Amino acid sequence: MRKNIYVLMLFLGVMLVEGCTDLQEEVLDESLTGNVTNGDVIAGTLAPAYASLSEVFLHTRYFALQEISTDEAILPYRGGTDWGDNNIYIDMHRHTYTPMNAPVTNTWNFISQGITRSVIAVSNVRALQSEGQQVDAYLAEARGLRAYYSMLSLDLFGIVMSKDTLDVRSRVLRGDEAVNYIEQDLLAAEAVLDNTNGPGRITKAAAQGLLARLYLNAPVYRSPYAETHDFRREDMQKVVEYCNKVIEAGNYALSSEFFEIFDDENHTNKELIFAIDQRANLNGNNRMAYFSLSGDQFPLPQFVNANGTDGPGITPEFYHSWVDAYDGADPATKDMRFYKKNLDPAVTCIAAADFELDRGILRGQQYGLQTDRKGTPFKRCGDGANYVVGPLFNNTRGNPTQPVIFTEEVDYTTYSGYSSGYRVLKYEFSKTSDDGRAKGEFDIILLRLADIYMMRAEAKLRMDDAAGALQDVNAVRAARTARIGIPPLEAIDLDIMFRERGFEFYFEMQRRTDMIRFGKYENAWTEKTNSDPLKRLFPIPQTAIDGASEFEGFLEQNDGY
């Protein structure tokens, strides 16, 4: 019910006093109050706006729309029943989603909530400004956050709800008008903010990076169903301009160890530019680490219930993009981004502090803590202190003789069992949370320095500067030196650029946007043959259409639904 209130407020401009004391507003750990006379108003109005991010980016919301709809992730019925959920994830993957699809509706609701709270923040800070308060930076931050939520809405649904004050009805913007609206908010933020705070807040660098992302995707946003998109030189030049600003400021650095970017203590990692601050159980929503793992993978010896959920695997097509890139060689031996080995199968006894699951794309027989079933204590070694480690079996699934062997094959019929599909563990399980399964403490990354280099490379490539593009992509590859390193590319074109983004950003919720921009979203892959370009945009939820029905023509459904 509360979500519907936000949506109606967004549409109709109903006055509502925001009182979100239950959303752990400490998420803004860097002081919001400073020396502002009315600092409590500032903190109380910006914190709820940021808090909506953790709801949008829940694994069954934005992740589902951006990853399960693509060739990177597939989520079948596990064991014939688990994850059935009325076909919502199968429809997502097959592009047969409808206006009643639950992940679509829930994502829309929480983006709408974020926009509404950002509008409240803008309105409240402007009220202080009118009283002579020095709050320019806070207004810029609120506008930057409103722009981010608006860009999510434009990317997914093709519309933006434009609203400056609470006493007017929103305007529905599409195409150029929507792009310009977001641009103005980001430009206002970029002009005023510095890089003092972050990565959990909008900073100057965050605004610059989001401007680059906006200009890079502007051809799609202006004409989402076009057969080919017009990548205007002036847009690509702006991508390069704003990426240059971030890089040349020297405030950020590429990580030498790829998976450290996604560790549970990643808040201070210098590659992060903008992220959802999840430290110290701030929101308690972060489940990205356990989503893909087996139900018999227990990452934390102190939590006997913190196991995986046998969620999405990767498609064979995405896996073979790695294999093909390295001429059939095992990608784990060529590219550190693919896999990091932490468990040695030869070691059968390990201290709790030393136990850590492998990271990256997980294949074949899995090893881990030994237990009879979920909720029972882990087996101890003869010394009574350390833990027994060995090959895993499907104990939690009632099949203790079937090993947990992740297979390349995965589909909705023959290969839909609990162990089908290679899995992904990119983000690390929290080592200190009181519920390692549900309360991850890593920051969810929304923008990082590697994407700045990659966006600049793509923009250069689209302006026929292949040499400059190659240099930027190889700069990212060359930075990853902690283990095996990554060999440089010898040449680049748009297909290789797309492939490289997949290697760098898999399971980071960028794939759908990338596939549309590179003209690949209508392609066929495992269990998906739909080539309808109208599926590039998700349907506006039926609940939203119904909620605005008394205002004829106000909110029109996207084409094809």
Secondary structure as the mmCIF struct_conf table of DSSP 4:
data_model
#
loop_
_struct_conf.conf_type_id
_struct_conf.id
_struct_conf.beg_label_comp_id
_struct_conf.beg_label_asym_id
_struct_conf.beg_label_seq_id
_struct_conf.end_label_comp_id
_struct_conf.end_label_asym_id
_struct_conf.end_label_seq_id
HELX_RH_AL_P HELX_RH_AL_P1 ARG A 2 LEU A 12
TURN_TY1_P TURN_TY1_P1 THR A 21 ASP A 22
BEND BEND1 LEU A 23 LEU A 23
HELX_RH_3T_P HELX_RH_3T_P1 GLU A 25 VAL A 27
BEND BEND2 GLU A 30 GLU A 30
BEND BEND3 LEU A 32 LEU A 32
TURN_TY1_P TURN_TY1_P2 GLY A 34 ASN A 35
TURN_TY1_P TURN_TY1_P3 THR A 37 ASN A 38
HELX_RH_AL_P HELX_RH_AL_P2 GLY A 39 VAL A 56
TURN_TY1_P TURN_TY1_P4 PHE A 57 PHE A 57
BEND BEND4 LEU A 58 LEU A 58
TURN_TY1_P TURN_TY1_P5 HIS A 59 ARG A 61
HELX_RH_AL_P HELX_RH_AL_P3 TYR A 62 PHE A 63
HELX_RH_PI_P HELX_RH_PI_P1 ALA A 64 ILE A 68
TURN_TY1_P TURN_TY1_P6 SER A 69 SER A 69
BEND BEND5 THR A 70 GLU A 72
STRN STRN1 ILE A 74 ILE A 74
HELX_LH_PP_P HELX_LH_PP_P1 PRO A 76 TYR A 77
STRN STRN2 ARG A 78 ARG A 78
TURN_TY1_P TURN_TY1_P7 GLY A 79 THR A 81
STRN STRN3 ASP A 82 ASP A 82
TURN_TY1_P TURN_TY1_P8 TRP A 83 TRP A 83
HELX_RH_3T_P HELX_RH_3T_P2 ASP A 85 ASN A 87
HELX_RH_AL_P HELX_RH_AL_P4 ILE A 88 ARG A 94
TURN_TY1_P TURN_TY1_P9 HIS A 95 HIS A 95
TURN_TY1_P TURN_TY1_P10 PRO A 99 MET A 100
HELX_RH_AL_P HELX_RH_AL_P5 ALA A 102 SER A 130
TURN_TY1_P TURN_TY1_P11 GLU A 131 GLY A 132
HELX_RH_AL_P HELX_RH_AL_P6 ASP A 136 PHE A 157
BEND BEND6 GLY A 158 GLY A 158
STRN STRN4 VAL A 160 SER A 162
BEND BEND7 ASP A 164 THR A 165
TURN_TY1_P TURN_TY1_P12 LEU A 166 ASP A 167
BEND BEND8 VAL A 168 VAL A 168
HELX_LH_PP_P HELX_LH_PP_P2 ARG A 169 SER A 170
STRN STRN5 ARG A 171 LEU A 173
HELX_RH_AL_P HELX_RH_AL_P7 GLY A 175 VAL A 192
BEND BEND9 ASN A 195 ASN A 197
BEND BEND10 PRO A 199 ARG A 201
HELX_RH_AL_P HELX_RH_AL_P8 LYS A 204 ARG A 222
BEND BEND11 SER A 223 SER A 223
TURN_TY1_P TURN_TY1_P13 PRO A 224 TYR A 225
BEND BEND12 GLU A 227 THR A 228
HELX_RH_AL_P HELX_RH_AL_P9 ARG A 233 ALA A 249
TURN_TY1_P TURN_TY1_P14 GLY A 250 GLY A 250
BEND BEND13 SER A 256 GLU A 257
HELX_RH_3T_P HELX_RH_3T_P3 PHE A 258 PHE A 262
BEND BEND14 ASP A 263 ASP A 263
TURN_TY1_P TURN_TY1_P15 ASP A 264 GLU A 265
HELX_RH_3T_P HELX_RH_3T_P4 ASN A 266 THR A 268
TURN_TY1_P TURN_TY1_P16 LYS A 270 GLU A 271
STRN STRN6 LEU A 272 ILE A 276
HELX_RH_3T_P HELX_RH_3T_P5 ARG A 279 ASN A 281
BEND BEND15 LEU A 282 GLY A 284
TURN_TY1_P TURN_TY1_P17 MET A 288 SER A 292
BEND BEND16 LEU A 293 LEU A 293
TURN_TY1_P TURN_TY1_P18 GLY A 295 ASP A 296
TURN_TY1_P TURN_TY1_P19 PRO A 301 GLN A 302
TURN_TY1_P TURN_TY1_P20 VAL A 304 ASN A 305
STRN STRN7 GLY A 313 GLY A 313
HELX_RH_AL_P HELX_RH_AL_P10 PRO A 316 ALA A 325
TURN_TY1_P TURN_TY1_P21 TYR A 326 GLY A 328
BEND BEND17 ALA A 329 ALA A 329
HELX_RH_3T_P HELX_RH_3T_P6 PRO A 331 THR A 333
TURN_TY1_P TURN_TY1_P22 LYS A 334 LYS A 334
TURN_TY1_P TURN_TY1_P23 MET A 336 PHE A 338
STRN STRN8 TYR A 339 LYS A 340
TURN_TY1_P TURN_TY1_P24 PRO A 345 ALA A 346
STRN STRN9 CYS A 349 ILE A 350
HELX_RH_3T_P HELX_RH_3T_P7 ALA A 352 ASP A 354
STRN STRN10 ARG A 359 LEU A 362
STRN STRN11 GLY A 364 GLN A 365
STRN STRN12 TYR A 367 LEU A 369
BEND BEND18 ASP A 372 ARG A 373
TURN_TY1_P TURN_TY1_P25 LYS A 374 GLY A 375
BEND BEND19 THR A 376 THR A 376
HELX_LH_PP_P HELX_LH_PP_P3 PRO A 377 LYS A 379
STRN STRN13 ARG A 380 ARG A 380
TURN_TY1_P TURN_TY1_P26 GLY A 382 ASP A 383
BEND BEND20 GLY A 384 ASN A 386
STRN STRN14 TYR A 387 PRO A 391
STRN STRN15 PHE A 393 ASN A 394
HELX_RH_3T_P HELX_RH_3T_P8 ASN A 395 ARG A 397
TURN_TY1_P TURN_TY1_P27 GLY A 398 GLY A 398
STRN STRN16 ASN A 399 PRO A 403
STRN STRN17 ILE A 405 PHE A 406
STRN STRN18 THR A 407 THR A 407
BEND BEND21 GLU A 408 GLU A 408
BEND BEND22 TYR A 412 THR A 413
TURN_TY1_P TURN_TY1_P28 THR A 414 TYR A 415
BEND BEND23 GLY A 417 GLY A 417
TURN_TY1_P TURN_TY1_P29 TYR A 418 SER A 419
STRN STRN19 SER A 420 SER A 420
BEND BEND24 GLY A 421 GLY A 421
STRN STRN20 ARG A 423 LEU A 425
BEND BEND25 TYR A 427 TYR A 427
HELX_LH_PP_P HELX_LH_PP_P4 GLU A 428 SER A 430
BEND BEND26 LYS A 431 THR A 432
BEND BEND27 ASP A 434 ASP A 435
TURN_TY1_P TURN_TY1_P30 GLY A 436 ALA A 438
BEND BEND28 PHE A 442 PHE A 442
HELX_LH_PP_P HELX_LH_PP_P5 ASP A 443 ASP A 443
STRN STRN21 ILE A 444 ARG A 448
HELX_RH_AL_P HELX_RH_AL_P11 LEU A 449 ARG A 462
TURN_TY1_P TURN_TY1_P31 MET A 463 ASP A 464
HELX_RH_AL_P HELX_RH_AL_P12 ALA A 466 ALA A 479
BEND BEND29 ALA A 482 ILE A 484
HELX_LH_PP_P HELX_LH_PP_P6 PRO A 487 LEU A 489
BEND BEND30 GLU A 490 GLU A 490
HELX_RH_AL_P HELX_RH_AL_P13 LEU A 494 PHE A 505
TURN_TY1_P TURN_TY1_P32 TYR A 506 PHE A 507
BEND BEND31 GLU A 508 MET A 509
HELX_RH_AL_P HELX_RH_AL_P14 ARG A 511 ARG A 517
TURN_TY1_P TURN_TY1_P33 PHE A 518 GLY A 519
TURN_TY1_P TURN_TY1_P34 TYR A 521 GLU A 522
BEND BEND32 ASN A 523 ASN A 523
STRN STRN22 TRP A 525 TRP A 525
TURN_TY1_P TURN_TY1_P35 THR A 526 GLU A 527
STRN STRN23 LYS A 528 LYS A 528
HELX_RH_3T_P HELX_RH_3T_P9 PRO A 533 ARG A 536
BEND BEND33 LEU A 537 LEU A 537
HELX_LH_PP_P HELX_LH_PP_P7 PHE A 538 PRO A 541
HELX_RH_AL_P HELX_RH_AL_P15 GLN A 542 GLY A 547
TURN_TY1_P TURN_TY1_P36 ALA A 548 GLU A 550
BEND BEND34 PHE A 551 PHE A 551
TURN_TY1_P TURN_TY1_P37 GLU A 552 GLY A 553
BEND BEND35 PHE A 554 LEU A 555
HELX_LH_PP_P HELX_LH_PP_P8 GLU A 556 ASN A 558
TURN_TY1_P TURN_TY1_P38 ASP A 559 GLY A 560
#
